[in-house]
Structure formats: structure tokens, C-alpha cells
Amino acid sequence: MEVPHLGSYLLDHLWWLLLAPSMKYTNSPLLARGVFLKLWELFLPYKFNRRDVQPDDVSIKITHCGVCYAEVACPKNKHGDATYPMVPGHEIVGIVQEVGPNVHRFKVGDHVGVGAYTNSCRDCEYCNDGLEVYCDKGVVLTYNRFDYDGTLTHGGFSTFTVVHERYCFKIPEDYPLASAAPLLCAGITVYSPMMDHKMNKPGKSLGVIGLGGLGHMAVKFGKAFGLKVTVFSTSMSKKDEALTVLGADSFVVSSDQDQMKALAKSLDFIVDTASGDHPFDLYMSLLKTAGVLVLVGAPNEIKLSPMSLLIGKRSITGSVAGGTKQIQEMLNFCSAHQIYPNIEVVPIQNVNEAIERLIKKDVKYRFVVDIGNSLK
């Protein structure tokens, strides 16, 4: 069933005017939340329980939450694993409002963030190395996953959250909270593979495929590391933004065969943020000997000739959000080097409109929901 098209703005505000007033709360764990309604595919007000603060937990009053493409894919059940009601959002920032007795890294009033996962086994080799996102027993995502105790996780489109301190990160006091939100997914997703492959050495050459939420952060990190950055896009309209606003060194329209061939064997590393299907052989030919293409987007399939790997000792790999050590390292780096995502802040009442615009790629470059001032 499809709701008649009245425009997302009207629908957003109609539902919030009708439902939100009846869902006010006082000092209660039942809190108003945005939830995906499968029938109409809208986020609507919702109340649910958070767990009590445990000895190692941090309770966070959420001020902002970034809008990732996951907020399109998961609520619409594109991966076939959606559980409803669903409260999305995994780029969470806010202020500590309570800590358990065993917590020593955080105190009430601290600025903190929570990323794409909130639990792991804490005992496997990857957890022990600070790479919890690759936990052998399965990392627990911030929303739409069942935690080890059987409860369903709910994300940051909400007034507060409770997490184990291990999955909570200190945001430097001088760093704007709204700007910090996209770092917890978009930022770390490109920072992690760049660090893993030592792409923080000045003078190296970096290619960035796609100029969206992830791509623009890859450009910013590349320039901060002193790299020569080339942006690849299907749209000439992004050229001025890439060169003058983000500071990339060059811009290439990927459909222009002459421009692409001119860059053969010129890049040390490529960060591929594109989620749409695209050819890989041509991009692999742009890598130097032993060059690496890292996939952080999620196309439906990867097709390439084995010779693209064998000749030139090139490789293709994948990466997701980094471990806890790298996340904190990245936040500190962004603060020290004044690296800020390009964001558009919206109230929770406009979240459905923001999702529609995200689908149309009508954002530069990350929506951030102002939870603190709009979800009451």
C-alpha cells in the first residue's frame, strides 16, 4: 500500500503535530523516538525502554545524530534482515548524563559519541586488538540487531542511549557536536583503511571514487595527510566543489576514457565509496605496482579480470567502520587538524524529507538531525 503523495514535509509535520503531543514524557525511561513504519515507510514518534545503567555503562543525552545511507537501506529492508519497530541512527553524539560505578574514562558532562556498533564478545583476538568491528562472534550493531542478552538494539534517532563504556568515545570539548556525528561512521569508514594501508604518508597519490558523505571525508583526510588527491565522479557538476571547496588536486569524469587512460599507473591507493554498480578493471589499471583499491561502498557485484590483479601485483580489498582504538584516534586527529564534515542540520520533524533527499543525492554532504532541540 502506498500513501497518496502529499509531500514529505506535509506528512512529517502532520504526524508530528498529531502524535508527538500525546507522547510527552517526564522522568521516565519511555521516550519519544522516530520509528520506521513499514506500511507507509515513514518515521513516526515512538516510545520504548532503554536498559538501566549497568556498572560499566554510560548514559548519553543525545544532541545530534547523523543520517547514513543505512537509514535508507535498513528501514526499507534492502538486506532482508529488518526487525520492526526500528529506531535507526548510528552516528550518535551527546553529553554524558550518568555513568556506572566502574566507569572511569567518562564523567557527567563529557561530550561523547557512539558509532555503528555497541557490543562485541570482548574476548576474541580481534576484540583484544581493538578491532571489535571484526569480532569473531559477531559485532552487535547500534540498531536492528539482537544483543547478546536477546534485546533489540535501537539507534540514535532518540533522546538518550545507554552503552558499555568500551563503545563510547570522547569528543574533544572544542569540537562541534553536530560536526562530530558523521565522523562516527562516514569518517571512520574511510580513515580506517587509509591508516591500515599507511596512506598517511605525505607525497603519496590517492584516488577517491564518489563524492558523497564518505568520499568528501576521504578527500579531507587525504589533504590533511599531505596526499595528492584525485576525485572520480560520474557528474561534471561536482568538479568545482571537489577542487575549490574540498581542495582536491584534480577531478576526473569517470566516463571520459581519455582522462582515465591518462592516469594509468599513477595512484598508490583508491578509496571506492560508490554503491552503484560500476566497472573495476579500468580503475585497477590506474594503480601503481602493488597498488590497492579498497571498497567501502556496497555495489551489488564486483566484476574484474584476474589479470587486473596479477599484472602489477595489484589488489582489491574491503573495509568497514574501524575498531575502538582507531575511532578515538580519528576524533582526536580531526580536532587537532580542524577537519570538519560538510553538514546540513535538520530537525527530527524533517527526517522523512531528509531521507528522500538523501536518496536523490541532494545533500552536501551529510544530514545531521538536531535531536536535542527538536525531539522533546
For each residue, the residues with C-beta under 8 A, 3 or more apart:
1: 39 40
2: 40
3: 6 11 40 42
4:
5:
6: 3 10 11 14
7: 10 11
8: 11 12 352 353 355 356
9: 12 13 350 353
10: 6 7 13 14
11: 3 6 7 8 14 15 42 352
12: 8 9 15 16 42 349 350 351 352 353
13: 9 10 16 17 349
14: 6 10 11 17 18
15: 11 12 18 19 42 44 45
16: 12 13 19 20 45 348 349
17: 13 14 20 21
18: 14 15 21
19: 15 16 22 23 44 45
20: 16 17 23 24 32 45 376
21: 17 18 24
22: 19
23: 19 20 32 45 46 47
24: 20 21 32 376
25: 28 30 31 32 47
26:
27:
28: 25 31
29: 49 50 52
30: 25 47 48 49
31: 25 28 47 48 50 158 159 160
32: 20 23 24 25 45 46 47 159 375 376
33: 45 46 47 48 87 154 157 158 159 375
34: 43 44 45 46 87 88 157 158 348 351 375
35: 43 44 45 46 84 85 86 87
36: 41 42 43 75 82 84 85 86 88
37: 40 41 42 43 44 85
38: 41 77 82 84
39: 1
40: 1 2 3 37
41: 36 37 38 75 76
42: 3 11 12 15 36 37 352
43: 34 35 36 37 75 88 157 351 352 355
44: 15 19 34 35 37
45: 15 16 19 20 23 32 33 34 35
46: 23 32 33 34 35 85 87
47: 23 25 30 31 32 33
48: 30 31 33 85 87 154
49: 29 30
50: 29 31 59 154 160 161 162
51: 54 57 151 162
52: 29 162
53: 57 58 59 98 99 100 162
54: 51 57 100 162 164
55: 100 101 102 103
56: 100 102 103 164 165 166
57: 51 53 54 99 100 103 162 163 164 165
58: 53 96 98 99 100 103 106 112 162 163 164 165 168
59: 50 53 96 97 98 99 160 161 162
60: 92 94 95 96 97 112 114 160 161 162 163 168
61: 94 95 96 97 159 160 372
62: 65 92 93 94 156 158 159 160 161 371 372
63: 93 94 95 177 178 370 371 372
64: 92 93 94 177 178 180 181 345 368 369 370 371 372
65: 62 89 91 92 93 155 156 157 181 368 369 371
66: 89 91 181 182 184 185 186 343 366 367 368 369
67: 71 89 91 351 354 355 358 366 367 368 369
68: 71 90 91 185 186 213
69: 72 73 213 275 358
70: 73 74 88 90 185
71: 67 68 74 75 88 89 355 358
72: 69 75 76 78 355 358 359
73: 69 70 76 78 79
74: 70 71 77 78 79 82 86 88 143 144
75: 36 41 43 71 72 82 86 88
76: 41 72 73 82
77: 38 74 80 81 82
78: 72 73 74
79: 73 74 82
80: 77
81: 77 144
82: 36 38 74 75 76 77 79 86 144
83: 86 144 146 152
84: 35 36 38
85: 35 36 37 46 48
86: 35 36 74 75 82 83 143 144 154
87: 33 34 35 46 48 143 154 155 157 158
88: 34 36 43 70 71 74 75 143 144 155 156 157
89: 65 66 67 71 92 142 143 155 156 157 158 369
90: 68 70 114 115 116 117 141 142 143 155 156 184 185
91: 65 66 67 68 113 115 156 181 182 183 184 185 186 368
92: 60 62 64 65 89 113 114 115 142 155 156 161 181 184
93: 62 63 64 65 111 112 113 114 171 177 178 180 181 184
94: 60 61 62 63 64 111 112 113 160 161 177 371 372
95: 60 61 63 109 110 111 112
96: 58 59 60 61 99 106 107 108 109 110 112
97: 59 60 61 108 160
98: 53 58 59 108
99: 53 57 58 59 96 103 106 107 108 165
100: 53 54 55 56 57 58 103 165
101: 55
102: 55 56
103: 55 56 57 58 99 100 106 165
104:
105: 165 168 170
106: 58 96 99 103 110 112 165 168 170
107: 96 99 110
108: 96 97 98 99
109: 95 96
110: 95 96 106 107 170
111: 93 94 95 170 171 172 173 175 177 180
112: 58 60 93 94 95 96 106 168 169 170 171
113: 91 92 93 94 168 169 171 180 181 183 184 331
114: 60 90 92 93 118 142 156 161 163 167 168 169 184
115: 90 91 92 142 167 169 184 185 188 321 327
116: 90 133 141 142 184 185 320 321
117: 90 120 132 133 139 140 141 142 167 321
118: 114 140 141 142 147 153 163 164 167
119: 139 140 147 148 164 167
120: 117 124 127 132 133 135 137 138 139 140
121: 124 127 135 136 137 138 148
122: 127 132 166
123: 127 128
124: 120 121 127 128 135 136 137
125: 128 129 136
126: 129 131 132 133 134 135 136 323
127: 120 121 122 123 124 130 131 132 135 136
128: 123 124 125
129: 125 126 323
130: 127 323 324 325 326
131: 126 127 134 322 323
132: 117 120 122 126 127 135 139 166 167 323 324
133: 116 117 120 126 139 320 321 322 323
134: 126 131 139 323
135: 120 121 124 126 127 132 138 139
136: 121 124 125 126 127
137: 120 121 124
138: 120 121 135
139: 117 119 120 132 133 134 135
140: 117 118 119 120 145 146 147 148 153
141: 90 116 117 118 144 145 153
142: 89 90 92 114 115 116 117 118 145 153 155 156
143: 74 86 87 88 89 90 153 154 155 156
144: 74 81 82 83 86 88 141 152 153 155
145: 140 141 142 152 153
146: 83 140 150 151 152 153
147: 118 119 140 150 151 152 153
148: 119 121 140
149:
150: 146 147
151: 51 146 147
152: 83 144 145 146 147
153: 118 140 141 142 143 144 145 146 147
154: 33 48 50 86 87 143 158 161
155: 65 87 88 89 90 92 142 143 144 158 161
156: 62 65 88 89 90 91 92 114 142 143 161 371
157: 33 34 43 65 87 88 89 348 351 369 371 375
158: 31 33 34 62 87 89 154 155 161 371 375
159: 31 32 33 61 62 371 375
160: 31 50 59 60 61 62 94 97
161: 50 59 60 62 92 94 114 154 155 156 158
162: 50 51 52 53 54 57 58 59 60
163: 57 58 60 114 118 167 168
164: 54 56 57 58 118 119 167 168
165: 56 57 58 99 100 103 105 106 168
166: 56 122 132 324
167: 114 115 117 118 119 132 163 164 324
168: 58 60 105 106 112 113 114 163 164 165
169: 112 113 114 115 184 324 327 328 331
170: 105 106 110 111 112 328 331
171: 93 111 112 113 175 177 180 331 335
172: 111 175 331 332 335
173: 111
174: 335
175: 111 171 172 179 180 331 334 335
176: 179 180 340
177: 63 64 93 94 111 171 180 181
178: 63 64 93 181 343 345 368 370
179: 175 176 182 183 340 341 343 368
180: 64 93 111 113 171 175 176 177 183 184 331 334
181: 64 65 66 91 92 93 113 177 178 184 343 366 368
182: 66 91 179 185 186 187 213 217 341 343 366 368
183: 91 113 179 180 186 187 188 217 330 331 334 341
184: 66 90 91 92 93 113 114 115 116 169 180 181 187 188 327
185: 66 68 70 90 91 115 116 182 188 189 321
186: 66 68 91 182 183 189 190 213 214 217 341 366
187: 182 183 184 190 191 217 221 330 334 341
188: 115 183 184 185 191 192 321 322 326 327 330
189: 185 186 192 214 217 296 319 320 321 322
190: 186 187 193 194 214 215 217 218 221 271 273 296
191: 187 188 194 195 217 221 322 326 330 333
192: 188 189 195 196 319 320 321 322 323 326 330
193: 190 196 197 199 271 294 296 317 319
194: 190 191 197 199 200 206 218 221 222 225 269 271
195: 191 192 198 199 200 322 326 329
196: 192 193 319
197: 193 194 269 292 294
198: 195 201
199: 193 194 195 204 206 222 225 227 268 269
200: 194 195 225
201: 198 204 225 226
202: 225 226 227
203: 226 227 228
204: 199 201 225 227 228 268 269
205: 227 228 229 230 266 267 268 269 288
206: 194 199 218 222 227 228 229 230 267 268 269 270 271
207: 229 230 231 232 267 269 270 271 283 286
208: 211 215 218 219 222 229 230 231 232 248 270 271 273
209: 215 232 233 254 270 271 272 273 274 278 283 297
210: 214 215 232 233 272 273 274 275 297
211: 208 215 216 219 231 233 238 241 242 246 365
212: 215 216 273 361 365
213: 68 69 182 186 216 217 341 363 365 366
214: 186 189 190 210 217 218 271 273 296 297
215: 190 208 209 210 211 212 218 219 231 271 273 365
216: 211 212 213 219 220 246 341 342 364 365
217: 182 183 186 187 189 190 191 213 214 220 221 341 365
218: 190 194 206 208 214 215 221 222 271 273
219: 208 211 215 216 222 223 229 231 242 246 247 248
220: 216 217 223 224 246 247 339 341
221: 187 190 191 194 217 218 224 225 339
222: 194 199 206 208 218 219 225 227 229
223: 219 220 226 227 229 246 247 248
224: 220 221 333 337 339
225: 194 199 200 201 202 204 221 222
226: 201 202 203 223
227: 199 202 203 204 205 206 222 223
228: 203 204 205 206 249
229: 205 206 207 208 219 222 223 247 248 249 250
230: 205 206 207 208 248 249 250 251 252 263 267
231: 207 208 211 215 219 238 242 246 248 250 251 252
232: 207 208 209 210 252 254 283
233: 209 210 211 236 238 239 242 251 252 253 254
234: 253 254 255
235: 238 253
236: 233 239 253
237:
238: 211 231 233 235 241 242 251
239: 233 236 242 243 251 253
240: 243 244 245
241: 211 238 244 245 246 364
242: 211 219 231 233 238 239 245 246 248 251
243: 239 240 246 247 248 250 251
244: 240 241 247
245: 240 241 242 342
246: 211 216 219 220 223 231 241 242 243
247: 219 220 223 229 243 244
248: 208 219 223 229 230 231 242 243 251
249: 228 229 230
250: 229 230 231 243
251: 230 231 233 238 239 242 243 248
252: 230 231 232 233 256 259 260 263
253: 233 234 235 236 239 256 259
254: 209 232 233 234 260 278
255: 234
256: 252 253 259 260
257: 260 261
258: 261 262
259: 252 253 256 262 263
260: 252 254 256 257 263 282 286
261: 257 258 264
262: 258 259
263: 230 252 259 260 266 267 286
264: 261 285 286
265: 285 286 287 288 289 312
266: 205 263 286 288
267: 205 206 207 230 263 270 286 287 288 291
268: 199 204 205 206 287 288 291 292
269: 194 197 199 204 205 206 207 287 291 292 293 294
270: 206 207 208 209 267 283 286 287 291 292 293 294
271: 190 193 194 206 207 208 209 214 215 218 294 296
272: 209 210 283 293 294 295 296 297
273: 190 208 209 210 212 214 215 218 296 297
274: 209 210 278 297 299
275: 69 210 297 298 299
276: 299
277: 299 300 301
278: 209 254 274 299
279: 282 283 303 304
280: 283 284 293 302 303 304 308 316
281: 284 285 304 305 308
282: 260 279 285 286
283: 207 209 232 270 272 279 280 286 287 293
284: 280 281 287 293 304 308 309 314 316
285: 264 265 281 282 308
286: 207 260 263 264 265 266 267 270 282 283 291
287: 265 267 268 269 270 283 284 291 292 293 312 314
288: 205 265 266 267 268 291 312
289: 265 312 313 314
290: 312 313 314 315
291: 267 268 269 270 286 287 288 312 314 315
292: 197 268 269 270 287 314 315 316 317
293: 269 270 272 280 283 284 287 314 315 316 317
294: 193 197 269 270 271 272 316 317 318 319
295: 272 298 299 302 316 317 318 319
296: 189 190 193 214 271 272 273 318 319 320
297: 209 210 214 272 273 274 275
298: 275 295
299: 274 275 276 277 278 295 302
300: 277
301: 277
302: 280 295 299 316
303: 279 280
304: 279 280 281 284 308 309 316
305: 281 308
306: 309 310
307: 310 311
308: 280 281 284 285 304 305 311 314
309: 284 304 306 314 315 316
310: 306 307 313
311: 307 308 314
312: 265 287 288 289 290 291
313: 289 290 310
314: 284 287 289 290 291 292 293 308 309 311
315: 290 291 292 293 309
316: 280 284 292 293 294 295 302 304 309
317: 193 292 293 294 295
318: 294 295 296
319: 189 192 193 196 294 295 296 322
320: 116 133 189 192 296
321: 115 116 117 133 185 188 189 192 327
322: 131 133 188 189 191 192 195 319 325 326 327 330
323: 126 129 130 131 132 133 134 192 326 327
324: 130 132 166 167 169 327 328
325: 130 322 328 329
326: 130 188 191 192 195 322 323 329 330
327: 115 169 184 188 321 322 323 324 330 331
328: 169 170 324 325 331 332
329: 195 325 326 332 333
330: 183 187 188 191 192 322 326 327 333 334
331: 113 169 170 171 172 175 180 183 327 328 334 335
332: 172 328 329 335 336
333: 191 224 329 330 336 337 339
334: 175 180 183 187 330 331 337 338 339 340
335: 171 172 174 175 331 332 338
336: 332 333
337: 224 333 334
338: 334 335
339: 220 221 224 333 334
340: 176 179 334
341: 179 182 183 186 187 213 216 217 220 365 366
342: 216 245 364 365 366
343: 66 178 179 181 182 365 366 367 368
344: 363 364 366 367 368
345: 64 178 367 368 369 370
346: 350 351 353 354 367 368 369 370
347: 350 369 370 373 374
348: 16 34 157 351 369 370 371 374 375
349: 12 13 16 374
350: 9 12 346 347 353 354
351: 12 34 43 67 157 346 348 354 355 369
352: 8 11 12 42 43 355 356
353: 8 9 12 346 350 356 357
354: 67 346 350 351 357 358 363 367 369
355: 8 43 67 71 72 351 352 358 359
356: 8 352 353 359 360
357: 353 354 360 362 363 367
358: 67 69 71 72 354 355 361 362 363 367
359: 72 355 356
360: 356 357
361: 212 358
362: 357 358
363: 213 344 354 357 358 366 367
364: 216 241 342 344
365: 211 212 213 215 216 217 341 342 343
366: 66 67 181 182 186 213 341 342 343 344 363
367: 66 67 343 344 345 346 354 357 358 363
368: 64 65 66 67 91 178 179 181 182 343 344 345 346
369: 64 65 66 67 89 157 345 346 347 348 351 354 374
370: 63 64 178 345 346 347 348 373 374
371: 62 63 64 65 94 156 157 158 159 348 374 375
372: 61 62 63 64 94 375
373: 347 370
374: 347 348 349 369 370 371
375: 32 33 34 157 158 159 348 371 372
376: 20 24 32
